[in-house]
Amino acid sequence: MVRTLILMRHGKSGYPEGVADHDRPLAPRGRREAGLAGDWLRETQPGIDAVLCSTATRTRETLAATGITAPVTFEKGIYEASPHTLIELVQLADPAVATLLLIGHAPGMPWTAWELASNRGSTAAEELSRKFPTSALAVLEFDRPWAEVDPGTGDLVRFHVPR
């Protein structure tokens, strides 16, 4: 069974005075672009089976704005996570899950997409290497169970920036 991992960076956040980084909400632009990302996901990835989402306010609001209704696990460890940590979380995914959406932060999302991709010379990888802006999505496919996902074992099939 092909496994699909979608790495999404949260929407553009606001910077209200006196609010800790973890608690920053989305800006209006972030809500709009996360909604566009949700439209794109429903059109291109209609079978999302599960979501792993950072506990940060802006990631939770990003998920809500996408309208994706798959079962969600909120994971504090995604906030400020390294690619190594994010890959370990993917490896722990339920084996029955075919498509997993992971919503997190930069630099974790772009670095993890780059680390997992075996096809770094592809058009999608070239686009990803230039910039991984807010609400961007990297879609990788794997020909192995989640537990065997390691650096260089995925095929980066799409990179999308909803605008």
ROBAZA-135708 format. One record per atom (N, C-alpha, C): atom name; residue number from 1; x, y, z. Coordinates in pm, whole numbers, plus 50000, padded with zeros to 5 digits. Layout:
ROBAZA-135708
+-------+-----+-------+-------+-------+
! atome ! num !     X !     Y !     Z !
+-------+-----+-------+-------+-------+
!    CA ! NUM !     X !     Y !     Z !
...
+-------+-----+-------+-------+-------+
This chain:
ROBAZA-135708
+-------+-----+-------+-------+-------+
! atome ! num !     X !     Y !     Z !
+-------+-----+-------+-------+-------+
!     N !   1 ! 50085 ! 49881 ! 50000 !
!    CA !   1 ! 50000 ! 50000 ! 50000 !
!     C !   1 ! 50089 ! 50124 ! 50000 !
!     N !   2 ! 50058 ! 50218 ! 49911 !
!    CA !   2 ! 50129 ! 50346 ! 49909 !
!     C !   2 ! 50082 ! 50430 ! 50027 !
!     N !   3 ! 50175 ! 50490 ! 50096 !
!    CA !   3 ! 50144 ! 50580 ! 50207 !
!     C !   3 ! 50172 ! 50723 ! 50161 !
!     N !   4 ! 50083 ! 50815 ! 50196 !
!    CA !   4 ! 50098 ! 50955 ! 50158 !
!     C !   4 ! 50109 ! 51040 ! 50284 !
!     N !   5 ! 50215 ! 51119 ! 50289 !
!    CA !   5 ! 50238 ! 51212 ! 50400 !
!     C !   5 ! 50228 ! 51354 ! 50345 !
!     N !   6 ! 50144 ! 51434 ! 50408 !
!    CA !   6 ! 50129 ! 51574 ! 50369 !
!     C !   6 ! 50183 ! 51658 ! 50484 !
!     N !   7 ! 50287 ! 51733 ! 50455 !
!    CA !   7 ! 50345 ! 51823 ! 50554 !
!     C !   7 ! 50295 ! 51964 ! 50526 !
!     N !   8 ! 50228 ! 52023 ! 50623 !
!    CA !   8 ! 50171 ! 52156 ! 50605 !
!     C !   8 ! 50227 ! 52251 ! 50710 !
!     N !   9 ! 50271 ! 52366 ! 50663 !
!    CA !   9 ! 50311 ! 52472 ! 50755 !
!     C !   9 ! 50186 ! 52551 ! 50792 !
!     N !  10 ! 50176 ! 52592 ! 50917 !
!    CA !  10 ! 50059 ! 52669 ! 50963 !
!     C !  10 ! 50041 ! 52796 ! 50880 !
!     N !  11 ! 49921 ! 52851 ! 50887 !
!    CA !  11 ! 49891 ! 52976 ! 50818 !
!     C !  11 ! 49964 ! 53094 ! 50881 !
!     N !  12 ! 49963 ! 53205 ! 50809 !
!    CA !  12 ! 50027 ! 53328 ! 50855 !
!     C !  12 ! 49969 ! 53367 ! 50991 !
!     N !  13 ! 50057 ! 53389 ! 51087 !
!    CA !  13 ! 50010 ! 53421 ! 51222 !
!     C !  13 ! 50017 ! 53570 ! 51250 !
!     N !  14 ! 49940 ! 53609 ! 51349 !
!    CA !  14 ! 49944 ! 53744 ! 51397 !
!     C !  14 ! 50050 ! 53757 ! 51505 !
!     N !  15 ! 50078 ! 53879 ! 51543 !
!    CA !  15 ! 50178 ! 53905 ! 51647 !
!     C !  15 ! 50120 ! 54000 ! 51753 !
!     N !  16 ! 50013 ! 53957 ! 51821 !
!    CA !  16 ! 49956 ! 54046 ! 51922 !
!     C !  16 ! 50055 ! 54069 ! 52036 !
!     N !  17 ! 50057 ! 54189 ! 52083 !
!    CA !  17 ! 50148 ! 54226 ! 52192 !
!     C !  17 ! 50117 ! 54146 ! 52318 !
!     N !  18 ! 50222 ! 54099 ! 52381 !
!    CA !  18 ! 50208 ! 54029 ! 52508 !
!     C !  18 ! 50164 ! 53885 ! 52498 !
!     N !  19 ! 50156 ! 53828 ! 52376 !
!    CA !  19 ! 50113 ! 53689 ! 52357 !
!     C !  19 ! 50236 ! 53603 ! 52329 !
!     N !  20 ! 50252 ! 53498 ! 52406 !
!    CA !  20 ! 50364 ! 53406 ! 52388 !
!     C !  20 ! 50359 ! 53342 ! 52250 !
!     N !  21 ! 50475 ! 53304 ! 52197 !
!    CA !  21 ! 50484 ! 53248 ! 52062 !
!     C !  21 ! 50388 ! 53130 ! 52044 !
!     N !  22 ! 50383 ! 53038 ! 52138 !
!    CA !  22 ! 50298 ! 52918 ! 52127 !
!     C !  22 ! 50150 ! 52955 ! 52115 !
!     N !  23 ! 50112 ! 53069 ! 52168 !
!    CA !  23 ! 49972 ! 53110 ! 52174 !
!     C !  23 ! 49930 ! 53209 ! 52065 !
!     N !  24 ! 50022 ! 53242 ! 51974 !
!    CA !  24 ! 49987 ! 53339 ! 51869 !
!     C !  24 ! 49879 ! 53282 ! 51777 !
!     N !  25 ! 49776 ! 53362 ! 51748 !
!    CA !  25 ! 49667 ! 53319 ! 51659 !
!     C !  25 ! 49700 ! 53345 ! 51513 !
!     N !  26 ! 49615 ! 53295 ! 51425 !
!    CA !  26 ! 49629 ! 53326 ! 51284 !
!     C !  26 ! 49589 ! 53470 ! 51256 !
!     N !  27 ! 49654 ! 53528 ! 51158 !
!    CA !  27 ! 49613 ! 53657 ! 51105 !
!     C !  27 ! 49499 ! 53630 ! 51005 !
!     N !  28 ! 49421 ! 53732 ! 50968 !
!    CA !  28 ! 49315 ! 53710 ! 50868 !
!     C !  28 ! 49367 ! 53644 ! 50740 !
!     N !  29 ! 49484 ! 53687 ! 50694 !
!    CA !  29 ! 49543 ! 53624 ! 50574 !
!     C !  29 ! 49569 ! 53476 ! 50598 !
!     N !  30 ! 49613 ! 53441 ! 50718 !
!    CA !  30 ! 49640 ! 53301 ! 50751 !
!     C !  30 ! 49514 ! 53216 ! 50746 !
!     N !  31 ! 49403 ! 53268 ! 50797 !
!    CA !  31 ! 49276 ! 53195 ! 50791 !
!     C !  31 ! 49232 ! 53174 ! 50646 !
!     N !  32 ! 49245 ! 53279 ! 50566 !
!    CA !  32 ! 49205 ! 53271 ! 50426 !
!     C !  32 ! 49290 ! 53168 ! 50351 !
!     N !  33 ! 49421 ! 53175 ! 50367 !
!    CA !  33 ! 49509 ! 53084 ! 50294 !
!     C !  33 ! 49496 ! 52940 ! 50344 !
!     N !  34 ! 49474 ! 52921 ! 50473 !
!    CA !  34 ! 49451 ! 52786 ! 50525 !
!     C !  34 ! 49322 ! 52729 ! 50467 !
!     N !  35 ! 49222 ! 52814 ! 50450 !
!    CA !  35 ! 49098 ! 52770 ! 50386 !
!     C !  35 ! 49122 ! 52727 ! 50241 !
!     N !  36 ! 49204 ! 52804 ! 50169 !
!    CA !  36 ! 49240 ! 52767 ! 50032 !
!     C !  36 ! 49317 ! 52635 ! 50030 !
!     N !  37 ! 49403 ! 52615 ! 50129 !
!    CA !  37 ! 49477 ! 52489 ! 50140 !
!     C !  37 ! 49380 ! 52374 ! 50161 !
!     N !  38 ! 49280 ! 52394 ! 50244 !
!    CA !  38 ! 49179 ! 52291 ! 50267 !
!     C !  38 ! 49102 ! 52257 ! 50140 !
!     N !  39 ! 49069 ! 52359 ! 50061 !
!    CA !  39 ! 49002 ! 52335 ! 49933 !
!     C !  39 ! 49091 ! 52248 ! 49844 !
!     N !  40 ! 49219 ! 52284 ! 49837 !
!    CA !  40 ! 49314 ! 52209 ! 49753 !
!     C !  40 ! 49329 ! 52065 ! 49804 !
!     N !  41 ! 49335 ! 52049 ! 49935 !
!    CA !  41 ! 49348 ! 51914 ! 49991 !
!     C !  41 ! 49227 ! 51828 ! 49958 !
!     N !  42 ! 49107 ! 51883 ! 49972 !
!    CA !  42 ! 48987 ! 51805 ! 49941 !
!     C !  42 ! 48981 ! 51768 ! 49793 !
!     N !  43 ! 49033 ! 51855 ! 49708 !
!    CA !  43 ! 49032 ! 51829 ! 49564 !
!     C !  43 ! 49138 ! 51725 ! 49525 !
!     N !  44 ! 49256 ! 51732 ! 49585 !
!    CA !  44 ! 49367 ! 51647 ! 49542 !
!     C !  44 ! 49395 ! 51529 ! 49634 !
!     N !  45 ! 49354 ! 51537 ! 49760 !
!    CA !  45 ! 49381 ! 51433 ! 49860 !
!     C !  45 ! 49254 ! 51404 ! 49939 !
!     N !  46 ! 49150 ! 51357 ! 49875 !
!    CA !  46 ! 49020 ! 51344 ! 49943 !
!     C !  46 ! 49017 ! 51240 ! 50055 !
!     N !  47 ! 49114 ! 51153 ! 50062 !
!    CA !  47 ! 49110 ! 51047 ! 50162 !
!     C !  47 ! 49207 ! 51064 ! 50276 !
!     N !  48 ! 49212 ! 51179 ! 50340 !
!    CA !  48 ! 49300 ! 51198 ! 50455 !
!     C !  48 ! 49243 ! 51117 ! 50571 !
!     N !  49 ! 49325 ! 51024 ! 50622 !
!    CA !  49 ! 49279 ! 50932 ! 50726 !
!     C !  49 ! 49305 ! 50982 ! 50867 !
!     N !  50 ! 49411 ! 51063 ! 50885 !
!    CA !  50 ! 49448 ! 51107 ! 51019 !
!     C !  50 ! 49529 ! 51236 ! 51009 !
!     N !  51 ! 49524 ! 51313 ! 51118 !
!    CA !  51 ! 49598 ! 51438 ! 51127 !
!     C !  51 ! 49680 ! 51438 ! 51255 !
!     N !  52 ! 49806 ! 51477 ! 51242 !
!    CA !  52 ! 49892 ! 51507 ! 51356 !
!     C !  52 ! 49912 ! 51658 ! 51354 !
!     N !  53 ! 49880 ! 51725 ! 51463 !
!    CA !  53 ! 49884 ! 51871 ! 51465 !
!     C !  53 ! 49955 ! 51921 ! 51589 !
!     N !  54 ! 50040 ! 52019 ! 51573 !
!    CA !  54 ! 50104 ! 52086 ! 51686 !
!     C !  54 ! 49996 ! 52143 ! 51778 !
!     N !  55 ! 50030 ! 52159 ! 51903 !
!    CA !  55 ! 49936 ! 52217 ! 51999 !
!     C !  55 ! 49932 ! 52370 ! 51994 !
!     N !  56 ! 50020 ! 52432 ! 51917 !
!    CA !  56 ! 50022 ! 52578 ! 51909 !
!     C !  56 ! 49889 ! 52630 ! 51856 !
!     N !  57 ! 49848 ! 52745 ! 51903 !
!    CA !  57 ! 49721 ! 52804 ! 51863 !
!     C !  57 ! 49712 ! 52819 ! 51712 !
!     N !  58 ! 49817 ! 52868 ! 51648 !
!    CA !  58 ! 49811 ! 52894 ! 51504 !
!     C !  58 ! 49798 ! 52765 ! 51422 !
!     N !  59 ! 49851 ! 52654 ! 51471 !
!    CA !  59 ! 49835 ! 52528 ! 51397 !
!     C !  59 ! 49694 ! 52473 ! 51416 !
!     N !  60 ! 49642 ! 52485 ! 51536 !
!    CA !  60 ! 49504 ! 52439 ! 51562 !
!     C !  60 ! 49405 ! 52520 ! 51479 !
!     N !  61 ! 49427 ! 52652 ! 51471 !
!    CA !  61 ! 49339 ! 52738 ! 51391 !
!     C !  61 ! 49357 ! 52709 ! 51241 !
!     N !  62 ! 49478 ! 52673 ! 51200 !
!    CA !  62 ! 49501 ! 52635 ! 51060 !
!     C !  62 ! 49420 ! 52511 ! 51027 !
!     N !  63 ! 49426 ! 52411 ! 51113 !
!    CA !  63 ! 49350 ! 52289 ! 51091 !
!     C !  63 ! 49201 ! 52320 ! 51081 !
!     N !  64 ! 49149 ! 52401 ! 51172 !
!    CA !  64 ! 49007 ! 52436 ! 51170 !
!     C !  64 ! 48971 ! 52505 ! 51039 !
!     N !  65 ! 49057 ! 52595 ! 50992 !
!    CA !  65 ! 49028 ! 52670 ! 50869 !
!     C !  65 ! 49031 ! 52582 ! 50744 !
!     N !  66 ! 49106 ! 52471 ! 50749 !
!    CA !  66 ! 49109 ! 52382 ! 50632 !
!     C !  66 ! 48977 ! 52309 ! 50614 !
!     N !  67 ! 48906 ! 52286 ! 50723 !
!    CA !  67 ! 48782 ! 52210 ! 50716 !
!     C !  67 ! 48804 ! 52059 ! 50707 !
!     N !  68 ! 48927 ! 52014 ! 50726 !
!    CA !  68 ! 48957 ! 51871 ! 50723 !
!     C !  68 ! 48900 ! 51809 ! 50850 !
!     N !  69 ! 48827 ! 51700 ! 50835 !
!    CA !  69 ! 48756 ! 51641 ! 50949 !
!     C !  69 ! 48809 ! 51504 ! 50990 !
!     N !  70 ! 48926 ! 51466 ! 50944 !
!    CA !  70 ! 48984 ! 51338 ! 50983 !
!     C !  70 ! 49016 ! 51338 ! 51132 !
!     N !  71 ! 49027 ! 51222 ! 51193 !
!    CA !  71 ! 49065 ! 51215 ! 51335 !
!     C !  71 ! 49199 ! 51286 ! 51359 !
!     N !  72 ! 49206 ! 51361 ! 51470 !
!    CA !  72 ! 49323 ! 51445 ! 51498 !
!     C !  72 ! 49389 ! 51403 ! 51629 !
!     N !  73 ! 49521 ! 51404 ! 51628 !
!    CA !  73 ! 49600 ! 51392 ! 51749 !
!     C !  73 ! 49680 ! 51520 ! 51760 !
!     N !  74 ! 49663 ! 51591 ! 51871 !
!    CA !  74 ! 49740 ! 51712 ! 51897 !
!     C !  74 ! 49866 ! 51671 ! 51972 !
!     N !  75 ! 49981 ! 51706 ! 51915 !
!    CA !  75 ! 50110 ! 51661 ! 51966 !
!     C !  75 ! 50200 ! 51781 ! 51999 !
!     N !  76 ! 50226 ! 51799 ! 52127 !
!    CA !  76 ! 50310 ! 51911 ! 52170 !
!     C !  76 ! 50449 ! 51903 ! 52109 !
!     N !  77 ! 50499 ! 51781 ! 52088 !
!    CA !  77 ! 50634 ! 51761 ! 52037 !
!     C !  77 ! 50657 ! 51814 ! 51896 !
!     N !  78 ! 50553 ! 51849 ! 51823 !
!    CA !  78 ! 50570 ! 51904 ! 51688 !
!     C !  78 ! 50622 ! 52046 ! 51694 !
!     N !  79 ! 50586 ! 52118 ! 51800 !
!    CA !  79 ! 50629 ! 52257 ! 51816 !
!     C !  79 ! 50781 ! 52259 ! 51835 !
!     N !  80 ! 50851 ! 52332 ! 51748 !
!    CA !  80 ! 50997 ! 52344 ! 51751 !
!     C !  80 ! 51069 ! 52211 ! 51730 !
!     N !  81 ! 51004 ! 52114 ! 51664 !
!    CA !  81 ! 51063 ! 51982 ! 51644 !
!     C !  81 ! 51165 ! 51983 ! 51530 !
!     N !  82 ! 51265 ! 51899 ! 51546 !
!    CA !  82 ! 51365 ! 51875 ! 51442 !
!     C !  82 ! 51308 ! 51775 ! 51341 !
!     N !  83 ! 51367 ! 51765 ! 51223 !
!    CA !  83 ! 51323 ! 51661 ! 51129 !
!     C !  83 ! 51330 ! 51521 ! 51191 !
!     N !  84 ! 51433 ! 51495 ! 51269 !
!    CA !  84 ! 51446 ! 51364 ! 51333 !
!     C !  84 ! 51323 ! 51333 ! 51419 !
!     N !  85 ! 51281 ! 51429 ! 51500 !
!    CA !  85 ! 51164 ! 51411 ! 51586 !
!     C !  85 ! 51037 ! 51393 ! 51503 !
!     N !  86 ! 51022 ! 51474 ! 51399 !
!    CA !  86 ! 50902 ! 51463 ! 51315 !
!     C !  86 ! 50896 ! 51330 ! 51242 !
!     N !  87 ! 51010 ! 51282 ! 51194 !
!    CA !  87 ! 51014 ! 51152 ! 51128 !
!     C !  87 ! 50978 ! 51041 ! 51227 !
!     N !  88 ! 51027 ! 51052 ! 51351 !
!    CA !  88 ! 50990 ! 50953 ! 51453 !
!     C !  88 ! 50839 ! 50952 ! 51477 !
!     N !  89 ! 50776 ! 51069 ! 51479 !
!    CA !  89 ! 50631 ! 51075 ! 51497 !
!     C !  89 ! 50559 ! 51008 ! 51380 !
!     N !  90 ! 50607 ! 51029 ! 51259 !
!    CA !  90 ! 50548 ! 50964 ! 51141 !
!     C !  90 ! 50563 ! 50813 ! 51152 !
!     N !  91 ! 50679 ! 50767 ! 51196 !
!    CA !  91 ! 50705 ! 50623 ! 51209 !
!     C !  91 ! 50608 ! 50556 ! 51307 !
!     N !  92 ! 50554 ! 50633 ! 51399 !
!    CA !  92 ! 50461 ! 50580 ! 51499 !
!     C !  92 ! 50315 ! 50583 ! 51454 !
!     N !  93 ! 50291 ! 50632 ! 51332 !
!    CA !  93 ! 50153 ! 50640 ! 51282 !
!     C !  93 ! 50089 ! 50502 ! 51274 !
!     N !  94 ! 49959 ! 50499 ! 51292 !
!    CA !  94 ! 49881 ! 50375 ! 51282 !
!     C !  94 ! 49904 ! 50312 ! 51145 !
!     N !  95 ! 49942 ! 50185 ! 51140 !
!    CA !  95 ! 49967 ! 50119 ! 51012 !
!     C !  95 ! 49847 ! 50118 ! 50918 !
!     N !  96 ! 49726 ! 50133 ! 50970 !
!    CA !  96 ! 49606 ! 50134 ! 50886 !
!     C !  96 ! 49587 ! 50268 ! 50813 !
!     N !  97 ! 49659 ! 50372 ! 50855 !
!    CA !  97 ! 49647 ! 50504 ! 50794 !
!     C !  97 ! 49721 ! 50505 ! 50661 !
!     N !  98 ! 49651 ! 50542 ! 50554 !
!    CA !  98 ! 49713 ! 50551 ! 50422 !
!     C !  98 ! 49761 ! 50693 ! 50394 !
!     N !  99 ! 49685 ! 50793 ! 50440 !
!    CA !  99 ! 49721 ! 50933 ! 50416 !
!     C !  99 ! 49719 ! 51008 ! 50549 !
!     N ! 100 ! 49834 ! 51068 ! 50580 !
!    CA ! 100 ! 49854 ! 51139 ! 50707 !
!     C ! 100 ! 49887 ! 51284 ! 50678 !
!     N ! 101 ! 49815 ! 51374 ! 50743 !
!    CA ! 101 ! 49842 ! 51518 ! 50735 !
!     C ! 101 ! 49911 ! 51560 ! 50864 !
!     N ! 102 ! 50029 ! 51623 ! 50851 !
!    CA ! 102 ! 50102 ! 51671 ! 50967 !
!     C ! 102 ! 50111 ! 51823 ! 50956 !
!     N ! 103 ! 50057 ! 51894 ! 51055 !
!    CA ! 103 ! 50056 ! 52040 ! 51054 !
!     C ! 103 ! 50152 ! 52091 ! 51161 !
!     N ! 104 ! 50251 ! 52168 ! 51116 !
!    CA ! 104 ! 50352 ! 52217 ! 51208 !
!     C ! 104 ! 50410 ! 52351 ! 51166 !
!     N ! 105 ! 50538 ! 52365 ! 51191 !
!    CA ! 105 ! 50605 ! 52495 ! 51186 !
!     C ! 105 ! 50730 ! 52490 ! 51099 !
!     N ! 106 ! 50782 ! 52607 ! 51066 !
!    CA ! 106 ! 50914 ! 52618 ! 51005 !
!     C ! 106 ! 51013 ! 52638 ! 51120 !
!     N ! 107 ! 51130 ! 52582 ! 51111 !
!    CA ! 107 ! 51185 ! 52516 ! 50993 !
!     C ! 107 ! 51158 ! 52365 ! 50985 !
!     N ! 108 ! 51084 ! 52310 ! 51080 !
!    CA ! 108 ! 51061 ! 52165 ! 51082 !
!     C ! 108 ! 50995 ! 52110 ! 50957 !
!     N ! 109 ! 50890 ! 52176 ! 50908 !
!    CA ! 109 ! 50818 ! 52123 ! 50791 !
!     C ! 109 ! 50908 ! 52120 ! 50666 !
!     N ! 110 ! 50971 ! 52232 ! 50627 !
!    CA ! 110 ! 51053 ! 52225 ! 50506 !
!     C ! 110 ! 51173 ! 52132 ! 50521 !
!     N ! 111 ! 51237 ! 52135 ! 50635 !
!    CA ! 111 ! 51355 ! 52049 ! 50654 !
!     C ! 111 ! 51317 ! 51902 ! 50650 !
!     N ! 112 ! 51202 ! 51867 ! 50706 !
!    CA ! 112 ! 51158 ! 51727 ! 50707 !
!     C ! 112 ! 51121 ! 51683 ! 50565 !
!     N ! 113 ! 51051 ! 51768 ! 50491 !
!    CA ! 113 ! 51017 ! 51734 ! 50352 !
!     C ! 113 ! 51145 ! 51709 ! 50272 !
!     N ! 114 ! 51241 ! 51796 ! 50288 !
!    CA ! 114 ! 51368 ! 51783 ! 50216 !
!     C ! 114 ! 51441 ! 51656 ! 50258 !
!     N ! 115 ! 51442 ! 51630 ! 50387 !
!    CA ! 115 ! 51511 ! 51512 ! 50441 !
!     C ! 115 ! 51449 ! 51382 ! 50390 !
!     N ! 116 ! 51317 ! 51377 ! 50381 !
!    CA ! 116 ! 51248 ! 51254 ! 50340 !
!     C ! 116 ! 51253 ! 51229 ! 50190 !
!     N ! 117 ! 51266 ! 51335 ! 50111 !
!    CA ! 117 ! 51259 ! 51322 ! 49965 !
!     C ! 117 ! 51381 ! 51252 ! 49907 !
!     N ! 118 ! 51355 ! 51154 ! 49822 !
!    CA ! 118 ! 51463 ! 51088 ! 49751 !
!     C ! 118 ! 51489 ! 51156 ! 49617 !
!     N ! 119 ! 51393 ! 51234 ! 49570 !
!    CA ! 119 ! 51400 ! 51298 ! 49438 !
!     C ! 119 ! 51425 ! 51448 ! 49451 !
!     N ! 120 ! 51538 ! 51484 ! 49507 !
!    CA ! 120 ! 51567 ! 51626 ! 49532 !
!     C ! 120 ! 51592 ! 51707 ! 49405 !
!     N ! 121 ! 51601 ! 51641 ! 49292 !
!    CA ! 121 ! 51619 ! 51712 ! 49166 !
!     C ! 121 ! 51488 ! 51739 ! 49093 !
!     N ! 122 ! 51377 ! 51699 ! 49153 !
!    CA ! 122 ! 51246 ! 51717 ! 49088 !
!     C ! 122 ! 51201 ! 51862 ! 49090 !
!     N ! 123 ! 51104 ! 51892 ! 49007 !
!    CA ! 123 ! 51046 ! 52027 ! 49004 !
!     C ! 123 ! 50987 ! 52064 ! 49139 !
!     N ! 124 ! 50915 ! 51970 ! 49201 !
!    CA ! 124 ! 50854 ! 51997 ! 49332 !
!     C ! 124 ! 50962 ! 52027 ! 49435 !
!     N ! 125 ! 51072 ! 51952 ! 49432 !
!    CA ! 125 ! 51180 ! 51975 ! 49529 !
!     C ! 125 ! 51249 ! 52109 ! 49503 !
!     N ! 126 ! 51261 ! 52146 ! 49378 !
!    CA ! 126 ! 51321 ! 52275 ! 49345 !
!     C ! 126 ! 51235 ! 52389 ! 49400 !
!     N ! 127 ! 51103 ! 52378 ! 49383 !
!    CA ! 127 ! 51011 ! 52479 ! 49436 !
!     C ! 127 ! 51020 ! 52486 ! 49588 !
!     N ! 128 ! 51020 ! 52369 ! 49652 !
!    CA ! 128 ! 51027 ! 52362 ! 49798 !
!     C ! 128 ! 51157 ! 52424 ! 49849 !
!     N ! 129 ! 51268 ! 52403 ! 49778 !
!    CA ! 129 ! 51397 ! 52453 ! 49825 !
!     C ! 129 ! 51407 ! 52604 ! 49820 !
!     N ! 130 ! 51326 ! 52668 ! 49735 !
!    CA ! 130 ! 51328 ! 52814 ! 49727 !
!     C ! 130 ! 51264 ! 52879 ! 49849 !
!     N ! 131 ! 51149 ! 52825 ! 49889 !
!    CA ! 131 ! 51076 ! 52883 ! 50003 !
!     C ! 131 ! 50960 ! 52791 ! 50039 !
!     N ! 132 ! 50934 ! 52778 ! 50169 !
!    CA ! 132 ! 50822 ! 52698 ! 50218 !
!     C ! 132 ! 50738 ! 52795 ! 50301 !
!     N ! 133 ! 50657 ! 52878 ! 50233 !
!    CA ! 133 ! 50584 ! 52983 ! 50305 !
!     C ! 133 ! 50470 ! 52928 ! 50391 !
!     N ! 134 ! 50409 ! 53016 ! 50466 !
!    CA ! 134 ! 50295 ! 52976 ! 50549 !
!     C ! 134 ! 50186 ! 52915 ! 50461 !
!     N ! 135 ! 50117 ! 52816 ! 50516 !
!    CA ! 135 ! 50009 ! 52739 ! 50452 !
!     C ! 135 ! 50057 ! 52649 ! 50338 !
!     N ! 136 ! 50186 ! 52643 ! 50310 !
!    CA ! 136 ! 50237 ! 52558 ! 50203 !
!     C ! 136 ! 50223 ! 52410 ! 50240 !
!     N ! 137 ! 50215 ! 52326 ! 50137 !
!    CA ! 137 ! 50196 ! 52182 ! 50156 !
!     C ! 137 ! 50296 ! 52104 ! 50070 !
!     N ! 138 ! 50364 ! 52009 ! 50132 !
!    CA ! 138 ! 50451 ! 51916 ! 50061 !
!     C ! 138 ! 50386 ! 51779 ! 50071 !
!     N ! 139 ! 50369 ! 51712 ! 49957 !
!    CA ! 139 ! 50306 ! 51580 ! 49953 !
!     C ! 139 ! 50411 ! 51478 ! 49913 !
!     N ! 140 ! 50434 ! 51383 ! 50002 !
!    CA ! 140 ! 50531 ! 51277 ! 49977 !
!     C ! 140 ! 50462 ! 51142 ! 49976 !
!     N ! 141 ! 50510 ! 51053 ! 49891 !
!    CA ! 141 ! 50457 ! 50917 ! 49887 !
!     C ! 141 ! 50568 ! 50818 ! 49922 !
!     N ! 142 ! 50527 ! 50712 ! 49992 !
!    CA ! 142 ! 50620 ! 50608 ! 50038 !
!     C ! 142 ! 50567 ! 50472 ! 49996 !
!     N ! 143 ! 50658 ! 50383 ! 49961 !
!    CA ! 143 ! 50621 ! 50248 ! 49921 !
!     C ! 143 ! 50646 ! 50149 ! 50034 !
!     N ! 144 ! 50633 ! 50196 ! 50156 !
!    CA ! 144 ! 50664 ! 50115 ! 50274 !
!     C ! 144 ! 50574 ! 50154 ! 50389 !
!     N ! 145 ! 50568 ! 50071 ! 50492 !
!    CA ! 145 ! 50490 ! 50107 ! 50612 !
!     C ! 145 ! 50550 ! 50230 ! 50681 !
!     N ! 146 ! 50466 ! 50299 ! 50757 !
!    CA ! 146 ! 50512 ! 50418 ! 50830 !
!     C ! 146 ! 50636 ! 50388 ! 50915 !
!     N ! 147 ! 50639 ! 50274 ! 50978 !
!    CA ! 147 ! 50750 ! 50239 ! 51067 !
!     C ! 147 ! 50883 ! 50233 ! 50995 !
!     N ! 148 ! 50880 ! 50220 ! 50862 !
!    CA ! 148 ! 51004 ! 50210 ! 50784 !
!     C ! 148 ! 51037 ! 50339 ! 50708 !
!     N ! 149 ! 50963 ! 50445 ! 50735 !
!    CA ! 149 ! 50992 ! 50574 ! 50672 !
!     C ! 149 ! 51120 ! 50631 ! 50733 !
!     N ! 150 ! 51215 ! 50661 ! 50646 !
!    CA ! 150 ! 51344 ! 50716 ! 50688 !
!     C ! 150 ! 51386 ! 50823 ! 50588 !
!     N ! 151 ! 51490 ! 50901 ! 50621 !
!    CA ! 151 ! 51540 ! 50999 ! 50525 !
!     C ! 151 ! 51569 ! 50936 ! 50389 !
!     N ! 152 ! 51527 ! 51005 ! 50284 !
!    CA ! 152 ! 51553 ! 50961 ! 50148 !
!     C ! 152 ! 51467 ! 50847 ! 50098 !
!     N ! 153 ! 51358 ! 50814 ! 50169 !
!    CA ! 153 ! 51273 ! 50702 ! 50126 !
!     C ! 153 ! 51142 ! 50745 ! 50062 !
!     N ! 154 ! 51118 ! 50874 ! 50054 !
!    CA ! 154 ! 50992 ! 50922 ! 49998 !
!     C ! 154 ! 51010 ! 50987 ! 49862 !
!     N ! 155 ! 50899 ! 50998 ! 49791 !
!    CA ! 155 ! 50897 ! 51065 ! 49662 !
!     C ! 155 ! 50815 ! 51192 ! 49680 !
!     N ! 156 ! 50879 ! 51308 ! 49668 !
!    CA ! 156 ! 50807 ! 51435 ! 49678 !
!     C ! 156 ! 50728 ! 51453 ! 49549 !
!     N ! 157 ! 50596 ! 51435 ! 49557 !
!    CA ! 157 ! 50514 ! 51437 ! 49435 !
!     C ! 157 ! 50449 ! 51572 ! 49407 !
!     N ! 158 ! 50432 ! 51653 ! 49510 !
!    CA ! 158 ! 50370 ! 51785 ! 49492 !
!     C ! 158 ! 50418 ! 51881 ! 49597 !
!     N ! 159 ! 50427 ! 52006 ! 49557 !
!    CA ! 159 ! 50450 ! 52116 ! 49651 !
!     C ! 159 ! 50353 ! 52225 ! 49610 !
!     N ! 160 ! 50270 ! 52269 ! 49705 !
!    CA ! 160 ! 50163 ! 52365 ! 49672 !
!     C ! 160 ! 50162 ! 52479 ! 49772 !
!     N ! 161 ! 50151 ! 52600 ! 49719 !
!    CA ! 161 ! 50138 ! 52721 ! 49801 !
!     C ! 161 ! 50002 ! 52782 ! 49770 !
!     N ! 162 ! 49906 ! 52774 ! 49862 !
!    CA ! 162 ! 49773 ! 52829 ! 49836 !
!     C ! 162 ! 49770 ! 52982 ! 49845 !
!     N ! 163 ! 49737 ! 53045 ! 49737 !
!    CA ! 163 ! 49728 ! 53190 ! 49737 !
!     C ! 163 ! 49609 ! 53232 ! 49654 !
+-------+-----+-------+-------+-------+
